[in-house]
C-alpha cells in the first residue's frame, strides 16, 4: 500500500467534506494529488526519504516540519480539489448515477467548478510555500538535490496550466494607453 502524507480524516477535518464520506473514496484521490502535486515539488529522492521515515516512524526535526507545516496543508486542499468533482457520481456495472436526495438541491457543474477552483487556488498557495521553503533550505534536505537519471527532479517553480505566455503585443492604441498608464512595460 502506498505511503500517504495525510489520511482521510485530515481532509474531512480541514475541508468542506462531511465526516460521513467513505474513506475508501478519498484514498485514491489523496494518492493522485500527492503524485501530481507533491512529488514534483519534492523530487523522487526527498519524497522517498520522507515516505520511508513515515513508514519507519522516524520522521523528526526538519523533515517533520516539512511534512506537517508545508506538505500536509498543501495536500489537504489539492486532494479535496481532486475528489470534489466526483463526489456526486457513482459508477456501477452498467451506469453512472448522480447521487441526490430529497432534502437538497443538486449542485450544478459550475457550482462544483467554483469549489474545485478555490481549493486548487488554496492548495497552490501552500505548494508555493513548500517550494520556497525547500529552495531556501536546501542544506537541511540533501535529498532535494540528489536526483539522477530517470528520477523526477523537483520543480523550483509553482507554475501550472492555464498560464498565458502569449508574446503578441496589444494592437489597440486604447489598450496600449491603459497599459502604459498602469505602468505595464513593452506595450
CNS distance restraints for C-alpha pairs under 8 A (distance, minus, plus):
assign (resid   2 and name CA) (resid  31 and name CA) 7.73 0.50 0.50
assign (resid   3 and name CA) (resid  51 and name CA) 6.01 0.50 0.50
assign (resid   3 and name CA) (resid  54 and name CA) 7.70 0.50 0.50
assign (resid   3 and name CA) (resid  55 and name CA) 7.26 0.50 0.50
assign (resid   4 and name CA) (resid  30 and name CA) 7.41 0.50 0.50
assign (resid   4 and name CA) (resid  31 and name CA) 6.81 0.50 0.50
assign (resid   4 and name CA) (resid  34 and name CA) 7.67 0.50 0.50
assign (resid   4 and name CA) (resid  51 and name CA) 7.58 0.50 0.50
assign (resid   5 and name CA) (resid  34 and name CA) 7.87 0.50 0.50
assign (resid   5 and name CA) (resid  51 and name CA) 7.72 0.50 0.50
assign (resid   5 and name CA) (resid  67 and name CA) 7.25 0.50 0.50
assign (resid   5 and name CA) (resid  71 and name CA) 7.52 0.50 0.50
assign (resid   5 and name CA) (resid  72 and name CA) 6.47 0.50 0.50
assign (resid   5 and name CA) (resid  75 and name CA) 7.88 0.50 0.50
assign (resid   6 and name CA) (resid  10 and name CA) 6.36 0.50 0.50
assign (resid   6 and name CA) (resid  11 and name CA) 7.76 0.50 0.50
assign (resid   6 and name CA) (resid  30 and name CA) 7.63 0.50 0.50
assign (resid   6 and name CA) (resid  72 and name CA) 6.29 0.50 0.50
assign (resid   6 and name CA) (resid  75 and name CA) 7.49 0.50 0.50
assign (resid   6 and name CA) (resid  76 and name CA) 7.34 0.50 0.50
assign (resid   7 and name CA) (resid  11 and name CA) 7.00 0.50 0.50
assign (resid   7 and name CA) (resid  27 and name CA) 7.56 0.50 0.50
assign (resid   7 and name CA) (resid  30 and name CA) 7.87 0.50 0.50
assign (resid   8 and name CA) (resid  12 and name CA) 6.39 0.50 0.50
assign (resid   8 and name CA) (resid  23 and name CA) 5.54 0.50 0.50
assign (resid   8 and name CA) (resid  26 and name CA) 6.04 0.50 0.50
assign (resid   8 and name CA) (resid  27 and name CA) 6.61 0.50 0.50
assign (resid   8 and name CA) (resid  30 and name CA) 7.93 0.50 0.50
assign (resid   9 and name CA) (resid  13 and name CA) 6.05 0.50 0.50
assign (resid   9 and name CA) (resid  19 and name CA) 7.73 0.50 0.50
assign (resid   9 and name CA) (resid  23 and name CA) 7.73 0.50 0.50
assign (resid  10 and name CA) (resid  14 and name CA) 6.10 0.50 0.50
assign (resid  10 and name CA) (resid  76 and name CA) 7.19 0.50 0.50
assign (resid  11 and name CA) (resid  15 and name CA) 5.76 0.50 0.50
assign (resid  11 and name CA) (resid  17 and name CA) 7.21 0.50 0.50
assign (resid  11 and name CA) (resid  76 and name CA) 5.40 0.50 0.50
assign (resid  11 and name CA) (resid  77 and name CA) 7.73 0.50 0.50
assign (resid  11 and name CA) (resid  79 and name CA) 7.70 0.50 0.50
assign (resid  11 and name CA) (resid  80 and name CA) 6.88 0.50 0.50
assign (resid  12 and name CA) (resid  16 and name CA) 6.91 0.50 0.50
assign (resid  12 and name CA) (resid  17 and name CA) 5.00 0.50 0.50
assign (resid  12 and name CA) (resid  18 and name CA) 5.98 0.50 0.50
assign (resid  12 and name CA) (resid  19 and name CA) 5.82 0.50 0.50
assign (resid  12 and name CA) (resid  21 and name CA) 7.96 0.50 0.50
assign (resid  13 and name CA) (resid  17 and name CA) 7.70 0.50 0.50
assign (resid  13 and name CA) (resid  19 and name CA) 7.78 0.50 0.50
assign (resid  14 and name CA) (resid  76 and name CA) 7.17 0.50 0.50
assign (resid  15 and name CA) (resid  76 and name CA) 7.64 0.50 0.50
assign (resid  15 and name CA) (resid  77 and name CA) 7.28 0.50 0.50
assign (resid  15 and name CA) (resid  80 and name CA) 7.15 0.50 0.50
assign (resid  17 and name CA) (resid  21 and name CA) 6.99 0.50 0.50
assign (resid  21 and name CA) (resid  25 and name CA) 7.51 0.50 0.50
assign (resid  21 and name CA) (resid  26 and name CA) 7.96 0.50 0.50
assign (resid  22 and name CA) (resid  26 and name CA) 6.91 0.50 0.50
assign (resid  23 and name CA) (resid  27 and name CA) 6.31 0.50 0.50
assign (resid  24 and name CA) (resid  28 and name CA) 7.58 0.50 0.50
assign (resid  25 and name CA) (resid  29 and name CA) 7.63 0.50 0.50
assign (resid  26 and name CA) (resid  30 and name CA) 6.25 0.50 0.50
assign (resid  26 and name CA) (resid  83 and name CA) 6.83 0.50 0.50
assign (resid  27 and name CA) (resid  31 and name CA) 6.35 0.50 0.50
assign (resid  28 and name CA) (resid  32 and name CA) 6.17 0.50 0.50
assign (resid  29 and name CA) (resid  33 and name CA) 6.03 0.50 0.50
assign (resid  29 and name CA) (resid  79 and name CA) 5.72 0.50 0.50
assign (resid  29 and name CA) (resid  80 and name CA) 7.89 0.50 0.50
assign (resid  29 and name CA) (resid  82 and name CA) 5.92 0.50 0.50
assign (resid  29 and name CA) (resid  83 and name CA) 5.72 0.50 0.50
assign (resid  30 and name CA) (resid  34 and name CA) 6.00 0.50 0.50
assign (resid  30 and name CA) (resid  75 and name CA) 7.54 0.50 0.50
assign (resid  30 and name CA) (resid  76 and name CA) 7.98 0.50 0.50
assign (resid  30 and name CA) (resid  79 and name CA) 4.94 0.50 0.50
assign (resid  30 and name CA) (resid  82 and name CA) 7.95 0.50 0.50
assign (resid  31 and name CA) (resid  35 and name CA) 6.05 0.50 0.50
assign (resid  31 and name CA) (resid  79 and name CA) 7.99 0.50 0.50
assign (resid  32 and name CA) (resid  36 and name CA) 5.83 0.50 0.50
assign (resid  32 and name CA) (resid  79 and name CA) 7.47 0.50 0.50
assign (resid  32 and name CA) (resid  82 and name CA) 7.63 0.50 0.50
assign (resid  33 and name CA) (resid  37 and name CA) 5.63 0.50 0.50
assign (resid  33 and name CA) (resid  38 and name CA) 7.14 0.50 0.50
assign (resid  33 and name CA) (resid  75 and name CA) 6.69 0.50 0.50
assign (resid  33 and name CA) (resid  78 and name CA) 5.85 0.50 0.50
assign (resid  33 and name CA) (resid  79 and name CA) 5.04 0.50 0.50
assign (resid  33 and name CA) (resid  82 and name CA) 6.64 0.50 0.50
assign (resid  34 and name CA) (resid  38 and name CA) 4.89 0.50 0.50
assign (resid  34 and name CA) (resid  39 and name CA) 6.27 0.50 0.50
assign (resid  34 and name CA) (resid  75 and name CA) 6.52 0.50 0.50
assign (resid  34 and name CA) (resid  79 and name CA) 7.58 0.50 0.50
assign (resid  35 and name CA) (resid  39 and name CA) 5.19 0.50 0.50
assign (resid  35 and name CA) (resid  40 and name CA) 7.49 0.50 0.50
assign (resid  36 and name CA) (resid  40 and name CA) 6.96 0.50 0.50
assign (resid  37 and name CA) (resid  41 and name CA) 6.68 0.50 0.50
assign (resid  37 and name CA) (resid  75 and name CA) 7.86 0.50 0.50
assign (resid  37 and name CA) (resid  78 and name CA) 7.71 0.50 0.50
assign (resid  37 and name CA) (resid 127 and name CA) 7.84 0.50 0.50
assign (resid  38 and name CA) (resid  42 and name CA) 6.25 0.50 0.50
assign (resid  38 and name CA) (resid  71 and name CA) 7.19 0.50 0.50
assign (resid  38 and name CA) (resid  75 and name CA) 7.19 0.50 0.50
assign (resid  38 and name CA) (resid 127 and name CA) 7.68 0.50 0.50
assign (resid  39 and name CA) (resid  43 and name CA) 5.61 0.50 0.50
assign (resid  39 and name CA) (resid  44 and name CA) 6.65 0.50 0.50
assign (resid  39 and name CA) (resid  47 and name CA) 6.26 0.50 0.50
assign (resid  39 and name CA) (resid 152 and name CA) 7.84 0.50 0.50
assign (resid  39 and name CA) (resid 154 and name CA) 7.55 0.50 0.50
assign (resid  40 and name CA) (resid  44 and name CA) 7.87 0.50 0.50
assign (resid  40 and name CA) (resid 152 and name CA) 6.68 0.50 0.50
assign (resid  40 and name CA) (resid 153 and name CA) 6.96 0.50 0.50
assign (resid  40 and name CA) (resid 154 and name CA) 5.17 0.50 0.50
assign (resid  40 and name CA) (resid 155 and name CA) 5.69 0.50 0.50
assign (resid  41 and name CA) (resid 127 and name CA) 7.67 0.50 0.50
assign (resid  41 and name CA) (resid 130 and name CA) 7.60 0.50 0.50
assign (resid  41 and name CA) (resid 131 and name CA) 6.12 0.50 0.50
assign (resid  41 and name CA) (resid 154 and name CA) 4.92 0.50 0.50
assign (resid  41 and name CA) (resid 155 and name CA) 5.02 0.50 0.50
assign (resid  41 and name CA) (resid 156 and name CA) 7.12 0.50 0.50
assign (resid  42 and name CA) (resid  46 and name CA) 5.78 0.50 0.50
assign (resid  42 and name CA) (resid  47 and name CA) 5.79 0.50 0.50
assign (resid  42 and name CA) (resid 131 and name CA) 7.88 0.50 0.50
assign (resid  42 and name CA) (resid 144 and name CA) 6.45 0.50 0.50
assign (resid  42 and name CA) (resid 153 and name CA) 7.71 0.50 0.50
assign (resid  42 and name CA) (resid 154 and name CA) 5.01 0.50 0.50
assign (resid  42 and name CA) (resid 155 and name CA) 7.34 0.50 0.50
assign (resid  43 and name CA) (resid  47 and name CA) 6.11 0.50 0.50
assign (resid  43 and name CA) (resid 144 and name CA) 6.37 0.50 0.50
assign (resid  43 and name CA) (resid 147 and name CA) 6.98 0.50 0.50
assign (resid  43 and name CA) (resid 151 and name CA) 7.34 0.50 0.50
assign (resid  43 and name CA) (resid 152 and name CA) 5.16 0.50 0.50
assign (resid  43 and name CA) (resid 153 and name CA) 4.63 0.50 0.50
assign (resid  43 and name CA) (resid 154 and name CA) 3.95 0.50 0.50
assign (resid  43 and name CA) (resid 155 and name CA) 7.41 0.50 0.50
assign (resid  44 and name CA) (resid  48 and name CA) 6.02 0.50 0.50
assign (resid  44 and name CA) (resid 147 and name CA) 6.54 0.50 0.50
assign (resid  44 and name CA) (resid 151 and name CA) 5.58 0.50 0.50
assign (resid  44 and name CA) (resid 152 and name CA) 5.19 0.50 0.50
assign (resid  44 and name CA) (resid 153 and name CA) 6.62 0.50 0.50
assign (resid  44 and name CA) (resid 154 and name CA) 7.55 0.50 0.50
assign (resid  45 and name CA) (resid  49 and name CA) 6.16 0.50 0.50
assign (resid  45 and name CA) (resid 143 and name CA) 5.25 0.50 0.50
assign (resid  45 and name CA) (resid 144 and name CA) 6.56 0.50 0.50
assign (resid  45 and name CA) (resid 146 and name CA) 6.65 0.50 0.50
assign (resid  45 and name CA) (resid 147 and name CA) 5.85 0.50 0.50
assign (resid  45 and name CA) (resid 151 and name CA) 7.63 0.50 0.50
assign (resid  46 and name CA) (resid  50 and name CA) 6.16 0.50 0.50
assign (resid  46 and name CA) (resid 141 and name CA) 7.38 0.50 0.50
assign (resid  46 and name CA) (resid 142 and name CA) 7.94 0.50 0.50
assign (resid  46 and name CA) (resid 143 and name CA) 4.69 0.50 0.50
assign (resid  46 and name CA) (resid 144 and name CA) 5.26 0.50 0.50
assign (resid  47 and name CA) (resid  51 and name CA) 6.19 0.50 0.50
assign (resid  48 and name CA) (resid  52 and name CA) 6.04 0.50 0.50
assign (resid  49 and name CA) (resid  53 and name CA) 6.18 0.50 0.50
assign (resid  49 and name CA) (resid 143 and name CA) 7.43 0.50 0.50
assign (resid  50 and name CA) (resid  54 and name CA) 6.23 0.50 0.50
assign (resid  50 and name CA) (resid  59 and name CA) 7.19 0.50 0.50
assign (resid  50 and name CA) (resid  63 and name CA) 7.00 0.50 0.50
assign (resid  50 and name CA) (resid  67 and name CA) 7.97 0.50 0.50
assign (resid  51 and name CA) (resid  55 and name CA) 6.22 0.50 0.50
assign (resid  52 and name CA) (resid  56 and name CA) 6.04 0.50 0.50
assign (resid  53 and name CA) (resid  57 and name CA) 5.74 0.50 0.50
assign (resid  53 and name CA) (resid  58 and name CA) 4.86 0.50 0.50
assign (resid  53 and name CA) (resid  59 and name CA) 4.86 0.50 0.50
assign (resid  54 and name CA) (resid  58 and name CA) 6.38 0.50 0.50
assign (resid  54 and name CA) (resid  59 and name CA) 5.71 0.50 0.50
assign (resid  59 and name CA) (resid  63 and name CA) 6.25 0.50 0.50
assign (resid  59 and name CA) (resid  64 and name CA) 5.37 0.50 0.50
assign (resid  60 and name CA) (resid  64 and name CA) 4.71 0.50 0.50
assign (resid  60 and name CA) (resid  65 and name CA) 7.68 0.50 0.50
assign (resid  61 and name CA) (resid  65 and name CA) 6.39 0.50 0.50
assign (resid  62 and name CA) (resid  66 and name CA) 6.09 0.50 0.50
assign (resid  62 and name CA) (resid 140 and name CA) 6.86 0.50 0.50
assign (resid  62 and name CA) (resid 141 and name CA) 7.99 0.50 0.50
assign (resid  63 and name CA) (resid  67 and name CA) 6.33 0.50 0.50
assign (resid  63 and name CA) (resid 141 and name CA) 7.66 0.50 0.50
assign (resid  64 and name CA) (resid  68 and name CA) 6.03 0.50 0.50
assign (resid  65 and name CA) (resid  69 and name CA) 5.49 0.50 0.50
assign (resid  65 and name CA) (resid  70 and name CA) 7.38 0.50 0.50
assign (resid  66 and name CA) (resid  70 and name CA) 5.30 0.50 0.50
assign (resid  66 and name CA) (resid  71 and name CA) 6.33 0.50 0.50
assign (resid  66 and name CA) (resid 130 and name CA) 7.78 0.50 0.50
assign (resid  67 and name CA) (resid  71 and name CA) 4.77 0.50 0.50
assign (resid  67 and name CA) (resid  72 and name CA) 5.94 0.50 0.50
assign (resid  68 and name CA) (resid  72 and name CA) 5.50 0.50 0.50
assign (resid  68 and name CA) (resid  73 and name CA) 7.53 0.50 0.50
assign (resid  69 and name CA) (resid  73 and name CA) 6.79 0.50 0.50
assign (resid  70 and name CA) (resid  74 and name CA) 6.50 0.50 0.50
assign (resid  70 and name CA) (resid 126 and name CA) 6.69 0.50 0.50
assign (resid  70 and name CA) (resid 127 and name CA) 7.50 0.50 0.50
assign (resid  70 and name CA) (resid 129 and name CA) 6.83 0.50 0.50
assign (resid  70 and name CA) (resid 130 and name CA) 5.14 0.50 0.50
assign (resid  71 and name CA) (resid  75 and name CA) 6.00 0.50 0.50
assign (resid  71 and name CA) (resid 126 and name CA) 7.79 0.50 0.50
assign (resid  71 and name CA) (resid 127 and name CA) 7.46 0.50 0.50
assign (resid  71 and name CA) (resid 130 and name CA) 6.56 0.50 0.50
assign (resid  72 and name CA) (resid  76 and name CA) 6.01 0.50 0.50
assign (resid  73 and name CA) (resid  77 and name CA) 6.78 0.50 0.50
assign (resid  73 and name CA) (resid 123 and name CA) 7.46 0.50 0.50
assign (resid  73 and name CA) (resid 126 and name CA) 6.46 0.50 0.50
assign (resid  74 and name CA) (resid  78 and name CA) 6.36 0.50 0.50
assign (resid  74 and name CA) (resid 122 and name CA) 7.64 0.50 0.50
assign (resid  74 and name CA) (resid 123 and name CA) 4.70 0.50 0.50
assign (resid  74 and name CA) (resid 124 and name CA) 7.01 0.50 0.50
assign (resid  74 and name CA) (resid 125 and name CA) 7.60 0.50 0.50
assign (resid  74 and name CA) (resid 126 and name CA) 4.62 0.50 0.50
assign (resid  74 and name CA) (resid 127 and name CA) 5.48 0.50 0.50
assign (resid  74 and name CA) (resid 130 and name CA) 7.95 0.50 0.50
assign (resid  75 and name CA) (resid  79 and name CA) 5.76 0.50 0.50
assign (resid  75 and name CA) (resid 123 and name CA) 6.78 0.50 0.50
assign (resid  76 and name CA) (resid  80 and name CA) 6.19 0.50 0.50
assign (resid  76 and name CA) (resid 123 and name CA) 7.47 0.50 0.50
assign (resid  77 and name CA) (resid  81 and name CA) 6.19 0.50 0.50
assign (resid  77 and name CA) (resid 119 and name CA) 5.29 0.50 0.50
assign (resid  77 and name CA) (resid 120 and name CA) 6.55 0.50 0.50
assign (resid  77 and name CA) (resid 122 and name CA) 6.46 0.50 0.50
assign (resid  77 and name CA) (resid 123 and name CA) 4.78 0.50 0.50
assign (resid  78 and name CA) (resid  82 and name CA) 6.23 0.50 0.50
assign (resid  78 and name CA) (resid 119 and name CA) 6.45 0.50 0.50
assign (resid  78 and name CA) (resid 120 and name CA) 5.64 0.50 0.50
assign (resid  78 and name CA) (resid 123 and name CA) 5.10 0.50 0.50
assign (resid  78 and name CA) (resid 124 and name CA) 7.73 0.50 0.50
assign (resid  79 and name CA) (resid  83 and name CA) 6.26 0.50 0.50
assign (resid  80 and name CA) (resid  84 and name CA) 5.85 0.50 0.50
assign (resid  80 and name CA) (resid 116 and name CA) 7.67 0.50 0.50
assign (resid  80 and name CA) (resid 119 and name CA) 6.79 0.50 0.50
assign (resid  81 and name CA) (resid  85 and name CA) 7.56 0.50 0.50
assign (resid  81 and name CA) (resid 115 and name CA) 7.62 0.50 0.50
assign (resid  81 and name CA) (resid 116 and name CA) 4.70 0.50 0.50
assign (resid  81 and name CA) (resid 117 and name CA) 7.34 0.50 0.50
assign (resid  81 and name CA) (resid 119 and name CA) 5.36 0.50 0.50
assign (resid  81 and name CA) (resid 120 and name CA) 5.73 0.50 0.50
assign (resid  82 and name CA) (resid 116 and name CA) 7.60 0.50 0.50
assign (resid  83 and name CA) (resid  87 and name CA) 6.37 0.50 0.50
assign (resid  84 and name CA) (resid 112 and name CA) 7.07 0.50 0.50
assign (resid  84 and name CA) (resid 115 and name CA) 7.74 0.50 0.50
assign (resid  84 and name CA) (resid 116 and name CA) 6.45 0.50 0.50
assign (resid  85 and name CA) (resid 112 and name CA) 6.22 0.50 0.50
assign (resid  85 and name CA) (resid 113 and name CA) 7.46 0.50 0.50
assign (resid  85 and name CA) (resid 116 and name CA) 7.29 0.50 0.50
assign (resid  86 and name CA) (resid  90 and name CA) 7.79 0.50 0.50
assign (resid  88 and name CA) (resid  98 and name CA) 5.61 0.50 0.50
assign (resid  88 and name CA) (resid  99 and name CA) 5.15 0.50 0.50
assign (resid  88 and name CA) (resid 100 and name CA) 7.59 0.50 0.50
assign (resid  89 and name CA) (resid  96 and name CA) 6.64 0.50 0.50
assign (resid  89 and name CA) (resid  97 and name CA) 5.63 0.50 0.50
assign (resid  89 and name CA) (resid  98 and name CA) 4.83 0.50 0.50
assign (resid  89 and name CA) (resid  99 and name CA) 6.06 0.50 0.50
assign (resid  90 and name CA) (resid  96 and name CA) 5.72 0.50 0.50
assign (resid  90 and name CA) (resid  97 and name CA) 5.13 0.50 0.50
assign (resid  90 and name CA) (resid  98 and name CA) 6.53 0.50 0.50
assign (resid  90 and name CA) (resid  99 and name CA) 7.05 0.50 0.50
assign (resid  91 and name CA) (resid  95 and name CA) 6.14 0.50 0.50
assign (resid  91 and name CA) (resid  96 and name CA) 4.60 0.50 0.50
assign (resid  91 and name CA) (resid  97 and name CA) 6.37 0.50 0.50
assign (resid  92 and name CA) (resid  96 and name CA) 6.31 0.50 0.50
assign (resid  92 and name CA) (resid  97 and name CA) 7.89 0.50 0.50
assign (resid 100 and name CA) (resid 104 and name CA) 7.54 0.50 0.50
assign (resid 100 and name CA) (resid 105 and name CA) 7.81 0.50 0.50
assign (resid 100 and name CA) (resid 106 and name CA) 6.47 0.50 0.50
assign (resid 101 and name CA) (resid 105 and name CA) 7.91 0.50 0.50
assign (resid 107 and name CA) (resid 111 and name CA) 5.82 0.50 0.50
assign (resid 107 and name CA) (resid 112 and name CA) 6.80 0.50 0.50
assign (resid 108 and name CA) (resid 112 and name CA) 6.48 0.50 0.50
assign (resid 109 and name CA) (resid 113 and name CA) 6.09 0.50 0.50
assign (resid 110 and name CA) (resid 114 and name CA) 6.14 0.50 0.50
assign (resid 111 and name CA) (resid 115 and name CA) 6.59 0.50 0.50
assign (resid 112 and name CA) (resid 116 and name CA) 6.16 0.50 0.50
assign (resid 113 and name CA) (resid 117 and name CA) 5.92 0.50 0.50
assign (resid 114 and name CA) (resid 118 and name CA) 6.19 0.50 0.50
assign (resid 115 and name CA) (resid 119 and name CA) 6.17 0.50 0.50
assign (resid 116 and name CA) (resid 120 and name CA) 6.01 0.50 0.50
assign (resid 117 and name CA) (resid 121 and name CA) 6.05 0.50 0.50
assign (resid 118 and name CA) (resid 122 and name CA) 6.26 0.50 0.50
assign (resid 119 and name CA) (resid 123 and name CA) 6.00 0.50 0.50
assign (resid 120 and name CA) (resid 124 and name CA) 5.95 0.50 0.50
assign (resid 121 and name CA) (resid 125 and name CA) 6.29 0.50 0.50
assign (resid 122 and name CA) (resid 126 and name CA) 6.50 0.50 0.50
assign (resid 123 and name CA) (resid 127 and name CA) 6.07 0.50 0.50
assign (resid 124 and name CA) (resid 128 and name CA) 5.97 0.50 0.50
assign (resid 124 and name CA) (resid 158 and name CA) 7.28 0.50 0.50
assign (resid 125 and name CA) (resid 129 and name CA) 6.47 0.50 0.50
assign (resid 126 and name CA) (resid 130 and name CA) 6.21 0.50 0.50
assign (resid 127 and name CA) (resid 131 and name CA) 6.18 0.50 0.50
assign (resid 127 and name CA) (resid 158 and name CA) 6.89 0.50 0.50
assign (resid 128 and name CA) (resid 132 and name CA) 6.09 0.50 0.50
assign (resid 128 and name CA) (resid 157 and name CA) 7.61 0.50 0.50
assign (resid 128 and name CA) (resid 158 and name CA) 5.45 0.50 0.50
assign (resid 129 and name CA) (resid 133 and name CA) 5.98 0.50 0.50
assign (resid 130 and name CA) (resid 134 and name CA) 6.22 0.50 0.50
assign (resid 131 and name CA) (resid 135 and name CA) 6.08 0.50 0.50
assign (resid 131 and name CA) (resid 155 and name CA) 7.61 0.50 0.50
assign (resid 131 and name CA) (resid 156 and name CA) 6.22 0.50 0.50
assign (resid 131 and name CA) (resid 157 and name CA) 6.89 0.50 0.50
assign (resid 131 and name CA) (resid 158 and name CA) 7.08 0.50 0.50
assign (resid 132 and name CA) (resid 136 and name CA) 6.10 0.50 0.50
assign (resid 132 and name CA) (resid 156 and name CA) 7.85 0.50 0.50
assign (resid 133 and name CA) (resid 137 and name CA) 6.04 0.50 0.50
assign (resid 134 and name CA) (resid 138 and name CA) 5.78 0.50 0.50
assign (resid 134 and name CA) (resid 141 and name CA) 7.67 0.50 0.50
assign (resid 134 and name CA) (resid 144 and name CA) 7.73 0.50 0.50
assign (resid 135 and name CA) (resid 156 and name CA) 6.90 0.50 0.50
assign (resid 137 and name CA) (resid 141 and name CA) 7.03 0.50 0.50
assign (resid 138 and name CA) (resid 142 and name CA) 6.35 0.50 0.50
assign (resid 138 and name CA) (resid 144 and name CA) 6.66 0.50 0.50
assign (resid 138 and name CA) (resid 145 and name CA) 7.65 0.50 0.50
assign (resid 142 and name CA) (resid 146 and name CA) 6.90 0.50 0.50
assign (resid 143 and name CA) (resid 147 and name CA) 7.36 0.50 0.50
assign (resid 144 and name CA) (resid 154 and name CA) 7.05 0.50 0.50
assign (resid 145 and name CA) (resid 153 and name CA) 7.79 0.50 0.50
assign (resid 145 and name CA) (resid 154 and name CA) 7.90 0.50 0.50
assign (resid 147 and name CA) (resid 151 and name CA) 5.57 0.50 0.50
assign (resid 147 and name CA) (resid 152 and name CA) 6.94 0.50 0.50
assign (resid 147 and name CA) (resid 153 and name CA) 5.85 0.50 0.50
assign (resid 148 and name CA) (resid 153 and name CA) 7.77 0.50 0.50
assign (resid 159 and name CA) (resid 163 and name CA) 7.84 0.50 0.50
assign (resid 169 and name CA) (resid 186 and name CA) 7.83 0.50 0.50
assign (resid 169 and name CA) (resid 187 and name CA) 6.14 0.50 0.50
assign (resid 170 and name CA) (resid 175 and name CA) 6.69 0.50 0.50
assign (resid 170 and name CA) (resid 176 and name CA) 6.42 0.50 0.50
assign (resid 170 and name CA) (resid 187 and name CA) 6.52 0.50 0.50
assign (resid 171 and name CA) (resid 175 and name CA) 7.68 0.50 0.50
assign (resid 171 and name CA) (resid 176 and name CA) 7.38 0.50 0.50
assign (resid 172 and name CA) (resid 176 and name CA) 6.23 0.50 0.50
assign (resid 173 and name CA) (resid 177 and name CA) 6.09 0.50 0.50
assign (resid 174 and name CA) (resid 178 and name CA) 6.31 0.50 0.50
assign (resid 175 and name CA) (resid 179 and name CA) 6.04 0.50 0.50
assign (resid 176 and name CA) (resid 180 and name CA) 6.02 0.50 0.50
assign (resid 176 and name CA) (resid 187 and name CA) 5.45 0.50 0.50
assign (resid 177 and name CA) (resid 181 and name CA) 6.05 0.50 0.50
assign (resid 178 and name CA) (resid 182 and name CA) 6.38 0.50 0.50
assign (resid 179 and name CA) (resid 183 and name CA) 6.35 0.50 0.50
assign (resid 179 and name CA) (resid 184 and name CA) 5.09 0.50 0.50
assign (resid 179 and name CA) (resid 185 and name CA) 7.53 0.50 0.50
assign (resid 179 and name CA) (resid 187 and name CA) 6.62 0.50 0.50
assign (resid 180 and name CA) (resid 184 and name CA) 5.44 0.50 0.50
assign (resid 180 and name CA) (resid 185 and name CA) 6.73 0.50 0.50
assign (resid 180 and name CA) (resid 187 and name CA) 6.85 0.50 0.50
